């Protein structure tokens, strides 16, 4: 592969999942001889299993107690992971670089006031004028600051405050598609020369009753005991608390400062549309075209499948047909599904696998093949639980 000065390269990885904090435990996971251990919480939200956040020393990346206190957990996770990525790229203390860095974040809304929600539901059982009731409670029970705490762009704001990343800032909302669009935007800004370096990523807190309710409302949350990703038959989604941020740079910018390059991102595209009548399959096949020609034995496919049985089966059928013999890894089975942060998480794992030439062990032994050689290229997919698909292709920077 020929090198160009505007190639988009990954130079920083910040990652937090139930498997651990930082890149080291995730490299260990990717290079292990056997499937990683399952870290799952089955009692707290019973009957819904959740992949919990590991123990995190927030002060390692958010030094001021006041900053920690004023953030909700999804913001803390994101700010922490962003700091890890900046540290890893060697840019954390470079005020000039941080001051000109693009920041593109994928985020959902903030956490709800569960007590007020419960109060409204309980009172609603006793009254028929529920529209009046709702207005009464919204004007008397909600704290004014709650509305500020729910703003999705507060994650970007807190990263700016804590880490001094003060270049342009964009926040995308829209579930899994938000994460795809965030990375796609950063990629094309760098590729076109509009930007030289960017911080991109997202965070998700699964340990929230309101998020469990939202997944269950559409019948998509797993129930009972944990099951491997490709083997699920009820609901399908086991969500996970996680954060994943990347530092992306142009090759020229990275090489000028002697940065370590994990991998080159050669293509990325997101799309969405009706999934009936074979449209999902046609769209995935088109999105996967840039990956054709990659050697099967050294290519790992990191699938961001939700685990929802029908969608998972349709995606895997396309991947098996397009890349016979390639190793497919449903990473959400070991980290949980991270909604807005899920696509960036897949890219982070893929970059680490390529950099360490990992023979990534099967995450679901019943449905995934072993690798015979180390990873030199990766395909990362995400198929949203309701809508939105994305594919990126990474390769070793040889």
N, C-alpha and C positions, 0 to 999 in steps of 0.2 A: 504494500500500500504506500503510495507516494505521500510525502508530507507537504503540507501547505501551511503558511503562516497564520491563516485564519481557521485552521482546524480547531474544533472545540474539544478541549481536553479536561479531564477531571483531576483536580489537584488537591482537593480536601474532602474528607468524608467525616460526617458527624452523625452518629447513630446510637439510638437508645431503644431497646426492645426488652421483652421479658427474658431474653437470652443474656442480657448484660448491658453494660454501659461502655460506649466507645468501640473502636474498631477491633481491638484485640480479641474479645470473646467471640466476635462474629467471624473473624479470620479462623479462629479455632473451630468454630462450627462448620465452616466451609471446607476445612482441610482435614476434618476428622475421618477416621476409618469407618465410622458407623453413624447412623442417624442421630441427630441431636436429641437430648432429653426433652420431654414435653413439660413445659412450665405453664400450668393452667390452674385457675381458681374456680372451683366448682360449687362452693358453699355460699359465698357472699351474695351472689345474685341468682341462687338456685331457683328454677332449673336451668338457668342459662350459664354455660361456661364462658369464662373470660381469660384472656392472656394478660396478666397484671404487669404493672410497671415494676421494674426491679428497684432495689434500694438505691436512691440517688442522693449524693451529697451536693445539694444545689449550690452551695457556696463556692464550689470549684469553678463555676462559670457565671454565677450571679452573686457577686460578693456582698452587695448591700442587702441587709435584712429587709429594709423598707421596700426595695424592688421586689424581693421574693413575696412579701406579704400582699402586695397590691395586685399580683397576678393570680389568675385561676390556674389550675393544674395543667390544662392544655397549653397555656402560654408558657409556663415554666418549662415544660418538656421541650417546646419549640426553641425557646431562648437558649436552653442548655445545649440542645443538639446543634444549633447554629454556632454557638461558641466552640464546640468540639470541632466543627468543620473548619472554622477560621484558624484555630490552633493547629490543626493537622496540616493546613495549607501554608502555615508559617506567616499568616497575615494578621494575627490577632493584635499585635503591638504596632503594626504598620499603619499609623493614622492616615497617611496620605492615600494608601491603597484602600483602606476602609471608607475614607471620605469620598472616593470616586467609584465605589463599588455599586453595581446594580443589586437590588434586593427584590426577589420575586417569590412570594409566599402563597401557599395554598392553605386555606383555613376555613373552618366552619364557623358557626355562631358560638357564642359563649355558653356557659352552663346556666341552666334554668334554676329558679328558686323552687325547689321541690316542695317545700312547705306550703307555698302559695298555690302551686298546682293542686296539691292534695286538698287544700281547703276549698278551692273552687269546685272540685269534683264532689267532695262530701256535701257541700251546700247545694250543689246542683241536684242531688238526689232528693232534696226536700222541697224544691221550688220548681214551678213551671216557667217562670219569667226569666229564663236563663240568660238572655241577652242583657237584661237589666242587671242581673247578678254579676255577669262578667265585667261590665263597665264599673260597677261598684267596687269590686275587688281590685281591678286594675288601677283604680285611682286612689285606693286607700291602703293596699297591702304591699305594693311593689316599692322597693327602695329606688329613688331616682338614679343612684349610681349603678344599679343593676343594668340599666340600658347601656351605659358606657361600657360596662364589663362584657357585654355581649357582642360588641363590635368586632367583626372578623379581622379588621386591619390593626387591632391592638397588638397582635403578635409581631407584625412588622415594626410597629411603633416601639415596642419594648426591646426588640433587637437593636433598633437604632439607638435607644437610650443606653442600654447596657454595653453594647459592643461597638458603638460609634460608627455603625455602617450607615452612612448618610448620603449616598448617591441617590439615584432614582429609586422609587419604591412602587411596587405593584402588588395587589392582593387579589387572588382569584377565589371565588366561592363556586360551589357546584360539585360537591362529592368527589368521586374518583377523577372526574374530568378536570377538576381544578388543578390537581397535581400534574396531570398530563400537560395542560395548557401552560402552567408555570414553567416547566422545563422546556417546552417547545418554544416559548417566547424568549427565554434566555439563550437557547441554542441559536435561534435565527438572528438575534441582536448581535451575538458574537460573530457568527458566520458572515454577516453582512458588513462588519466593521463598525457598527453603531456602538458597540460595547467591547471592552477588553477583558472584563472579569465580572463575575456575578455570584451572588449567594442565593441559592434556590432550594426550597424544601417545604416541609409542613410538619404538623404534629397532630396527634389524636389521643384523646383520653377516653378509653373504653369503659372505665369504671365510673360510669354516670348512669343513673336510673333513667334519665330522659333518653339517652342514646339506646339503651336496651329496649325501651318502649318503642322508639321509632323503628328499629329493625323488626321487633315482634309485631308491630302494627301491620306490616306487609308480609308476615309469616316467613321471614327470612333468617331469623336467629336460630342457631343450633340449640338443642335442648338435651339435657341429661349428660351422659358421659362424653368426653372428648373423643372425636373420631378423626383419622387422617383425612387430609383435604379432599382427595379424589374418591373417598369412600363414604361420603356423607349422604344421608337419605332424608333427613328432616331439617328444614330450614336452610342450613348450609353455612351461614356466617358465624364464625367465632371471632369476635372482634378483639383487638389488642391495643393496649396503651403503648404508644411509640412515637418517636420523633426521628426524622431523617432529613439532613441538609447536606448539600454538596457545594463546593466551590468549583465553578466552571470558568475556564480561561481560554483565550486564544492561545495557540501554540507560541506565537511571538511573545506574548506577555509572560507566559509561564517560563519559557526558555531564557528570557532576558533576566529573570530573577533566580534562575537555577532551581526552579520548583520540581518536586517529584511528581511525575505524571503517572497516575494509576492506569488510565486507559483513554483512548480516543472515542468520542461519540460521533459516529459517521452519519447517522440519520435518526430522525424522530418525527413522528406524526401522530396526531390525534384525530378522531372523527366520531360522528354519532349519527344515529338514524334509527328507523324502524328495524326491528330484529326478526320480523316474520318472514315467511317465504324464502328462507335461505339468505336473507340480507346480511345477517351477522357473519355468516361464513364467507360471503363474497367480500365484505368489508375487511375482515381479518386477512384474507388471502392477499388483498391489495396492499394492506399496511405491511405485510410481511415480505413483500417483493424485494426490498433492499437487502434482506438477509439471505437471499438465494445465493448459493455458491459457497457459503461458509462450510468448512470441513466438519462433518457430523461428529467425528470422534473428539474434536477439541472445542466444540461449541456447547455451551450450557444455555438452556432456555429457562429464564426465571419468569415463571407465570405468576401474574398477580391475580389469579382466579380467586373469587370470593369463597368458593366451595359450594355455592348454591348448585344442587345436582344437575339441573337441566343446562344451565349456562356453562358449568364446569365440563360437562360431557361434550358440549358442542365445541368449546374452545380446544379441548384436548384432541378431539377428532381432527380438527384442522391442523394442529401442531404435529400430530403423529403422521398425517398425510404429507404435509409440506416438508418435514424434517425427519424422515425415517432414520432411526438409529441414534438421533441426538438425545442428550440427557435433558429431560424436562423436570423442573423443580418447582413445585407449588409452594412458594416460600411463606405464604400466609398460614400454612399448616403448622409452622414452627414459631411464627412471630405473632399470629393473629392478623386480622384484617384491619388496616389502618386508614381506610376511607381516603381523605384528602392527601395523606402522607404516603399512601401505599405505593404509588408509582416511583417516587423518589427513593423509597426503601428498596425496591427492586433494583434500581440503578446503583445504589450504594453497595448492595450485596454483589452485584455483577462486577463492579469495578474492583472490589476487594478480591473476588475470585480470580479475575484476570491477572491482577498484580501479583498474586501469590501462586499463580498457575495451579489452582486447587483442583483436585479430583473431588468434586462436590458429591458427598454421599447422598443416596436417595433419601428424601424426606418422607416419602410414603412408599415403603418397600414393595407393596403389592401392585403398584401402578407406575413406578419410575425405574428406569434402567440405570445401571452403574456406568461410571465413566472409566474408560481404559487409559486415558491420558489427561494431562492437565488442561485447564481452561485457557484458551487463547482468544476466544471471541464469545460474546454473549448476546442473546436476544432477550429483551425485557418486555413483557406484555402486561396490560391491565384491561380487564373487561368489567366495567362498572356494574354494580348490583341492579341498577335500573336502566342506565344508559351510559354511553361513552366508552370508546375503545382507544387504546394507544399502544404503539410499538416503538421501541428504540433499539438501535444496534450499536454495540460497543466492541472495540477490538484492542488488542495489545498494541502498545506504542513502540513497535519494533522498527 
